[in-house]
Amino acid sequence: MSLFALMTMAQSISDDTRQIREEFQNRKFGIFLHWGIYSMLADGEWVMHNRHIDRDEYAKLAGGFYPSLFDAREWTKLFKEAGAQYVTFTSRHHDGFSMWATKASPYNIVEATPFKRDVVGELAQACREQELKLHFYYSHMDWQRLDYPTGGCQNCPHDPATTNWDSYYAFMNRQLTELLTKYGPIGAIWFDGMWDHKEKDFDWRLEEQYALIKRLQPKCLIGNNHHGSPIGLEDFQLFEQDLPGQNTAGFSGEQKVSQLPLETCMTMNNTWGYSITDKNYKSGDELIRRLVTAAGLNANFLLNIGPRPDGKLPDEAVEILKHIGSFMKVNGSTIYGTRGGCVPPQSWGVTTQKGKTLYIHILNKVEDGQILLPLTDQKLAKVVMFADGTKLKFKREKEGCRIFLPELPDTTDCILTATLK
């Protein structure tokens, strides 16, 4: 019955909801930030679980957390220059530590650390100054609180005698209320960890929680990284470490690509939180191709960074963002505000589209100096090189429209602009 109610709610969409979903789709590129006291151990955000660290010993990390070089304005200025249009920040991860001055628990950055500064508050102000939408990641799972009922993550077990779902659920909603009333307009709540309980009879009471969010901020989107198809009042569908329709990382399961706005989140290296040994960074060009491919699949691209414990961003991440920024400054108009093009992904690349303008992104090597657009119901009026407006020849064939290319420059993404009749 609860599932039926959630599905029924999903069918009723207001004009305001359509508008904020479209605005989210238009932004296309966001920055994901995984930061907390786990950065001190420099082994990713799952270090407490993966190393079987006692919860009381882990909590003592807070006493030494002092990110003296943290500068929210420096971060957001870099994000803006990189071409990002929103930021998703881990307000509270699975380790249960809150990165803002929450009144719901003393286990937070203001009360439990010598730093004494509200990181979320400073980031919210810096995002407003740079006109970046701020989204909050929030964990449904908690390895620290004794009232959370342990699920699949058995490395941080909870005594059944202390678990109290009603207590924990009320705690989460108090925190969500704070996040949505203390820091101005919030673009989205990005849930994670629901997959910890796979049993079908476990009731996360999403209907009530989602209704709370919409009541506090009607224009706040809801996304949930539960690795399944969207339910209830969820406004966008998430894909972890994969593009929509793929499951190479094993997180997408059997979820189908929905008609909701889509977002794929991805790491720069192999870890979400800071890792001092993980230098396996993808190249800036590779990440640009993934961003463009996501846009061609009608999805936003959320690129992760794990800040260091001193509050600085890793040097490699800074250089990658600068490289992406150089690309977006010149070519961003072929990404922002677009939707996946009427030509589906091809071996040579993808297309994005605004109205009758089709942007053809050639990301891979082209054989024979020509590409075929499988357009059978539409015709082209003209095709030019996006960079300089050079006109290109094309002809209509039974299978579609064949475009004849000049010698293409050695670029990450060679873009053509086609006008549809």
C-alpha positions as CSV (number, residue, x, y, z in Angstrom):
1,M,0.0,0.0,0.0
2,S,2.9,2.4,0.8
3,L,4.5,1.7,-2.6
4,F,1.2,2.3,-4.3
5,A,0.8,5.6,-2.5
6,L,4.4,6.6,-3.6
7,M,3.7,5.7,-7.2
8,T,0.4,7.6,-7.2
9,M,2.2,10.7,-5.9
10,A,4.7,10.4,-8.7
11,Q,2.0,10.7,-11.3
12,S,0.9,14.2,-10.1
13,I,3.5,16.8,-11.2
14,S,2.9,20.5,-10.8
15,D,4.2,23.2,-13.2
16,D,6.6,24.4,-10.6
17,T,8.0,20.9,-10.3
18,R,8.5,20.6,-14.1
19,Q,10.2,24.0,-14.1
20,I,12.8,23.1,-11.3
21,R,13.4,19.8,-13.0
22,E,14.1,21.5,-16.3
23,E,16.4,24.0,-14.6
24,F,18.3,21.1,-13.1
25,Q,18.7,19.5,-16.5
26,N,19.9,22.7,-18.0
27,R,22.8,23.0,-15.5
28,K,24.4,19.8,-16.9
29,F,27.7,19.9,-14.8
30,G,28.1,19.7,-11.1
31,I,30.8,19.1,-8.5
32,F,30.5,16.4,-5.9
33,L,32.4,16.9,-2.6
34,H,33.1,13.9,-0.2
35,W,34.6,15.5,2.9
36,G,34.6,14.6,6.6
37,I,36.8,13.4,9.4
38,Y,37.5,10.3,7.4
39,S,39.9,12.5,5.3
40,M,42.3,12.4,8.2
41,L,43.0,8.7,7.7
42,A,43.5,9.4,3.9
43,D,42.0,6.1,2.8
44,G,38.6,7.0,1.4
45,E,35.2,7.7,3.0
46,W,34.6,4.0,3.8
47,V,37.7,3.6,6.0
48,M,35.8,3.2,9.3
49,H,33.9,0.2,7.8
50,N,36.7,-1.3,5.7
51,R,39.2,-1.3,8.6
52,H,36.7,-2.4,11.2
53,I,37.5,0.6,13.3
54,D,35.8,0.8,16.7
55,R,33.1,3.6,16.7
56,D,34.4,5.1,19.9
57,E,38.0,5.2,18.6
58,Y,36.9,6.6,15.3
59,A,34.9,9.4,17.0
60,K,38.2,10.6,18.6
61,L,39.4,11.7,15.1
62,A,37.1,14.7,15.5
63,G,39.2,16.1,18.3
64,G,42.1,16.6,15.9
65,F,40.2,17.7,12.8
66,Y,41.3,21.3,12.0
67,P,41.3,22.1,8.3
68,S,43.2,25.3,8.6
69,L,43.4,25.9,4.8
70,F,39.7,25.5,4.1
71,D,38.4,28.4,2.1
72,A,34.9,28.0,0.7
73,R,35.3,31.1,-1.6
74,E,38.5,29.6,-3.1
75,W,36.7,26.3,-3.8
76,T,33.6,27.8,-5.4
77,K,35.6,30.3,-7.5
78,L,37.5,27.3,-9.0
79,F,34.2,25.3,-9.5
80,K,32.7,28.3,-11.3
81,E,35.7,28.7,-13.6
82,A,35.6,25.0,-14.3
83,G,32.1,25.5,-15.8
84,A,30.2,23.8,-13.0
85,Q,26.7,25.1,-12.2
86,Y,26.0,23.3,-8.9
87,V,27.7,21.7,-5.9
88,T,26.6,18.5,-4.0
89,F,28.2,18.4,-0.5
90,T,28.3,15.5,1.9
91,S,26.5,17.1,4.9
92,R,26.6,13.8,6.7
93,H,28.1,10.5,5.4
94,H,27.8,6.9,6.6
95,D,30.2,7.5,9.5
96,G,27.5,9.7,11.1
97,F,29.6,12.9,11.5
98,S,27.8,16.1,10.6
99,M,29.6,18.9,8.8
100,W,27.4,21.7,10.2
101,A,26.2,23.1,13.5
102,T,23.4,20.6,14.1
103,K,21.4,20.8,17.3
104,A,20.3,17.1,16.8
105,S,23.7,15.7,17.9
106,P,27.0,17.0,19.4
107,Y,28.9,14.8,16.9
108,N,29.4,17.7,14.5
109,I,32.2,19.9,13.2
110,V,31.3,22.9,15.5
111,E,31.0,21.0,18.8
112,A,33.3,18.0,18.4
113,T,36.3,19.6,16.7
114,P,38.7,22.4,17.5
115,F,37.9,24.0,14.2
116,K,34.5,25.3,15.5
117,R,33.4,26.5,12.1
118,D,30.2,25.7,10.2
119,V,31.6,24.3,6.9
120,V,28.1,24.0,5.4
121,G,27.2,27.6,6.3
122,E,30.4,28.9,4.7
123,L,30.0,26.8,1.6
124,A,26.3,27.9,1.3
125,Q,27.4,31.6,1.4
126,A,30.2,31.0,-1.1
127,C,27.8,29.2,-3.5
128,R,25.4,32.1,-3.4
129,E,28.2,34.5,-4.3
130,Q,29.2,32.4,-7.3
131,E,25.6,31.7,-8.3
132,L,26.1,28.0,-7.8
133,K,23.1,25.9,-6.7
134,L,23.9,24.0,-3.5
135,H,22.7,20.4,-3.0
136,F,23.1,18.3,0.2
137,Y,24.2,14.7,0.2
138,Y,22.6,13.0,3.2
139,S,23.2,9.4,4.4
140,H,20.2,7.2,5.3
141,M,22.7,4.8,6.9
142,D,24.8,5.4,10.1
143,W,27.7,3.4,11.4
144,Q,28.0,5.6,14.6
145,R,24.6,6.0,16.1
146,L,23.5,3.2,18.3
147,D,19.8,3.6,17.5
148,Y,20.3,2.8,13.8
149,P,19.3,-0.7,12.9
150,T,22.3,-2.5,11.3
151,G,21.7,-3.7,7.8
152,G,24.2,-5.2,5.3
153,C,27.3,-3.3,6.6
154,Q,28.2,-5.8,9.3
155,N,31.7,-4.4,9.9
156,C,30.1,-1.7,12.1
157,P,27.5,-3.7,14.0
158,H,24.9,-2.2,16.4
159,D,23.5,-4.0,19.4
160,P,19.9,-4.9,18.8
161,A,19.1,-3.8,22.3
162,T,20.0,-0.2,21.5
163,T,18.5,0.1,18.0
164,N,15.4,2.2,17.8
165,W,14.1,3.0,14.3
166,D,11.6,5.6,15.5
167,S,14.3,7.4,17.3
168,Y,16.7,7.3,14.4
169,Y,14.1,8.4,11.9
170,A,13.1,11.4,14.0
171,F,16.8,12.3,14.3
172,M,17.2,12.3,10.5
173,N,14.1,14.5,10.0
174,R,15.4,17.0,12.6
175,Q,18.6,17.2,10.7
176,L,16.9,17.6,7.3
177,T,14.7,20.3,8.8
178,E,17.9,22.2,9.9
179,L,19.5,21.8,6.5
180,L,16.4,23.2,4.7
181,T,15.7,26.1,7.1
182,K,19.2,27.4,8.1
183,Y,21.0,27.8,4.8
184,G,18.7,29.4,2.3
185,P,17.3,27.8,-0.9
186,I,18.7,24.4,-1.5
187,G,18.7,22.8,-4.9
188,A,18.4,19.1,-3.9
189,I,18.7,16.5,-1.2
190,W,20.8,13.6,-2.4
191,F,20.1,10.5,-0.4
192,D,22.4,7.5,-0.1
193,G,22.7,4.3,1.9
194,M,19.1,3.0,1.6
195,W,20.6,-0.1,0.0
196,D,22.0,-1.1,3.4
197,H,18.6,-2.8,4.1
198,K,17.7,-5.1,1.2
199,E,14.8,-6.8,3.0
200,K,11.5,-6.0,1.3
201,D,9.6,-5.5,4.6
202,F,12.0,-2.8,5.9
203,D,10.0,0.5,5.8
204,W,12.2,3.6,5.3
205,R,9.1,5.8,5.6
206,L,10.1,7.7,2.5
207,E,6.6,9.1,1.8
208,E,6.7,11.0,5.1
209,Q,10.3,12.1,4.7
210,Y,9.9,13.3,1.2
211,A,6.7,15.2,2.1
212,L,8.7,16.9,4.8
213,I,11.3,18.1,2.3
214,K,8.7,19.4,-0.1
215,R,6.8,21.1,2.7
216,L,10.0,22.9,3.9
217,Q,11.2,23.8,0.5
218,P,8.8,23.0,-2.4
219,K,11.5,23.8,-5.0
220,C,14.0,21.4,-3.5
221,L,14.6,18.4,-5.7
222,I,14.9,14.9,-4.3
223,G,17.2,12.2,-5.6
224,N,18.1,8.8,-4.0
225,N,21.0,6.6,-4.8
226,H,19.2,3.4,-3.9
227,H,20.4,1.8,-7.1
228,G,16.8,1.2,-8.2
229,S,14.2,2.9,-10.4
230,P,12.8,6.2,-9.0
231,I,9.9,6.0,-6.6
232,G,7.5,8.5,-5.0
233,L,8.4,12.2,-5.1
234,E,11.9,11.6,-6.4
235,D,12.7,14.3,-9.0
236,F,15.8,12.8,-10.7
237,Q,17.4,9.4,-11.2
238,L,21.0,8.7,-10.1
239,F,23.6,6.5,-11.7
240,E,26.8,5.8,-9.7
241,Q,30.1,5.4,-11.6
242,D,28.2,4.7,-14.9
243,L,26.3,6.5,-17.6
244,P,22.6,5.9,-17.9
245,G,21.9,2.4,-19.3
246,Q,25.2,1.0,-18.3
247,N,26.2,-1.2,-15.4
248,T,29.9,-1.7,-15.7
249,A,30.4,-0.7,-12.0
250,G,27.7,-3.0,-10.8
251,F,25.6,-0.4,-9.0
252,S,22.8,0.1,-11.5
253,G,21.4,-3.4,-11.1
254,E,18.2,-3.8,-13.1
255,Q,17.0,-0.2,-12.9
256,K,15.7,1.2,-16.2
257,V,16.4,4.6,-17.5
258,S,13.3,6.7,-16.6
259,Q,11.8,9.8,-18.1
260,L,12.9,11.9,-15.1
261,P,16.0,14.1,-15.3
262,L,19.1,11.9,-15.1
263,E,22.5,12.4,-13.3
264,T,25.6,10.3,-13.4
265,C,28.1,10.7,-10.6
266,M,31.7,9.7,-11.1
267,T,35.1,9.9,-9.3
268,M,38.2,11.5,-10.7
269,N,40.3,8.6,-9.5
270,N,39.1,5.4,-7.7
271,T,37.9,6.8,-4.4
272,W,35.2,9.3,-3.3
273,G,36.9,10.5,-0.1
274,Y,40.5,11.7,0.0
275,S,43.1,8.9,-0.5
276,I,46.8,9.7,-0.1
277,T,47.8,6.7,-2.2
278,D,45.1,6.8,-5.0
279,K,46.9,8.6,-7.9
280,N,44.9,6.8,-10.5
281,Y,43.3,10.0,-11.9
282,K,41.5,10.0,-15.2
283,S,42.8,12.5,-17.6
284,G,41.1,15.8,-18.1
285,D,40.3,14.9,-21.7
286,E,38.7,11.6,-20.6
287,L,36.5,13.4,-18.1
288,I,35.5,15.9,-20.8
289,R,34.4,13.0,-23.0
290,R,32.4,11.5,-20.2
291,L,30.7,14.9,-19.5
292,V,29.8,15.3,-23.2
293,T,28.7,11.7,-23.5
294,A,26.4,12.1,-20.4
295,A,24.9,15.2,-22.0
296,G,24.3,13.2,-25.2
297,L,22.5,10.6,-23.1
298,N,20.3,13.4,-21.6
299,A,22.1,13.3,-18.2
300,N,23.9,15.7,-15.9
301,F,27.5,14.9,-15.0
302,L,28.4,15.1,-11.3
303,L,32.2,15.0,-10.9
304,N,33.6,14.1,-7.5
305,I,36.5,15.6,-5.5
306,G,37.8,14.4,-2.1
307,P,39.3,17.4,-0.3
308,R,42.4,16.9,1.9
309,P,42.2,17.0,5.7
310,D,43.8,20.4,5.7
311,G,40.9,21.8,3.6
312,K,42.7,22.1,0.3
313,L,41.6,20.3,-2.9
314,P,44.1,17.8,-4.3
315,D,46.5,19.3,-6.8
316,E,45.5,16.8,-9.5
317,A,41.8,17.7,-9.0
318,V,42.6,21.4,-9.4
319,E,44.5,20.9,-12.6
320,I,41.7,18.7,-14.0
321,L,39.1,21.3,-13.2
322,K,41.1,24.0,-14.9
323,H,41.4,21.8,-18.0
324,I,37.7,21.2,-18.1
325,G,37.0,24.9,-17.5
326,S,39.1,25.8,-20.6
327,F,36.9,23.4,-22.7
328,M,33.6,24.6,-21.2
329,K,34.4,28.3,-21.7
330,V,34.6,27.7,-25.4
331,N,32.1,24.9,-25.9
332,G,29.7,25.2,-23.0
333,S,26.9,26.5,-25.2
334,T,26.8,23.0,-26.9
335,I,26.2,21.4,-23.4
336,Y,24.3,23.8,-21.1
337,G,20.5,23.9,-21.7
338,T,20.6,21.0,-24.2
339,R,18.9,17.7,-24.2
340,G,20.1,14.4,-25.7
341,G,20.0,14.8,-29.5
342,C,17.6,13.2,-31.9
343,V,20.6,11.1,-33.2
344,P,21.3,8.4,-30.6
345,P,25.0,7.7,-29.6
346,Q,27.1,6.4,-32.4
347,S,30.6,4.9,-32.6
348,W,32.0,8.3,-33.3
349,G,30.3,10.1,-30.5
350,V,27.0,11.7,-29.4
351,T,24.7,14.6,-30.2
352,T,23.1,17.3,-28.0
353,Q,20.2,19.5,-29.1
354,K,18.4,22.8,-28.5
355,G,15.3,23.2,-30.6
356,K,16.3,22.8,-34.3
357,T,20.0,23.1,-33.5
358,L,21.8,19.8,-33.3
359,Y,25.4,19.7,-32.0
360,I,27.4,16.8,-33.3
361,H,30.2,15.8,-30.9
362,I,32.8,13.7,-32.6
363,L,34.7,12.1,-29.7
364,N,36.3,9.1,-31.4
365,K,38.3,8.5,-34.6
366,V,36.3,8.7,-37.8
367,E,37.0,6.4,-40.7
368,D,36.8,7.5,-44.4
369,G,36.3,11.2,-43.5
370,Q,32.5,11.0,-43.2
371,I,29.8,10.2,-40.7
372,L,26.2,9.0,-41.2
373,L,23.4,10.5,-39.1
374,P,20.6,7.9,-39.0
375,L,17.9,10.6,-39.6
376,T,15.0,9.2,-41.5
377,D,12.1,11.5,-40.5
378,Q,14.1,14.8,-40.4
379,K,16.3,16.7,-42.9
380,L,19.3,19.0,-42.5
381,A,19.3,22.6,-43.7
382,K,23.0,23.1,-43.2
383,V,26.0,21.8,-41.3
384,V,29.0,23.9,-40.2
385,M,32.1,23.5,-38.0
386,F,31.2,24.9,-34.6
387,A,34.6,26.4,-34.1
388,D,34.8,28.6,-37.2
389,G,31.5,28.3,-39.1
390,T,33.1,26.5,-42.1
391,K,30.3,25.0,-44.2
392,L,30.3,21.2,-44.7
393,K,28.9,19.2,-47.6
394,F,26.2,16.5,-46.9
395,K,23.8,14.4,-48.8
396,R,20.5,12.6,-48.1
397,E,20.6,8.8,-48.3
398,K,18.1,6.0,-47.5
399,E,19.8,5.4,-44.2
400,G,19.9,9.0,-43.2
401,C,22.2,12.0,-43.8
402,R,25.9,11.6,-44.7
403,I,28.2,14.4,-43.7
404,F,31.6,14.8,-45.4
405,L,34.3,16.0,-43.1
406,P,37.5,18.0,-43.7
407,E,40.7,16.9,-41.9
408,L,39.6,17.2,-38.3
409,P,41.8,18.9,-35.7
410,D,43.3,16.8,-33.0
411,T,40.9,17.8,-30.2
412,T,39.1,16.1,-27.4
413,D,35.7,16.9,-28.9
414,C,35.3,18.1,-32.5
415,I,31.9,19.7,-32.7
416,L,29.7,20.3,-35.7
417,T,26.5,22.4,-35.7
418,A,23.6,21.1,-37.8
419,T,20.4,23.0,-38.4
420,L,17.3,20.8,-38.8
421,K,14.6,21.7,-41.3
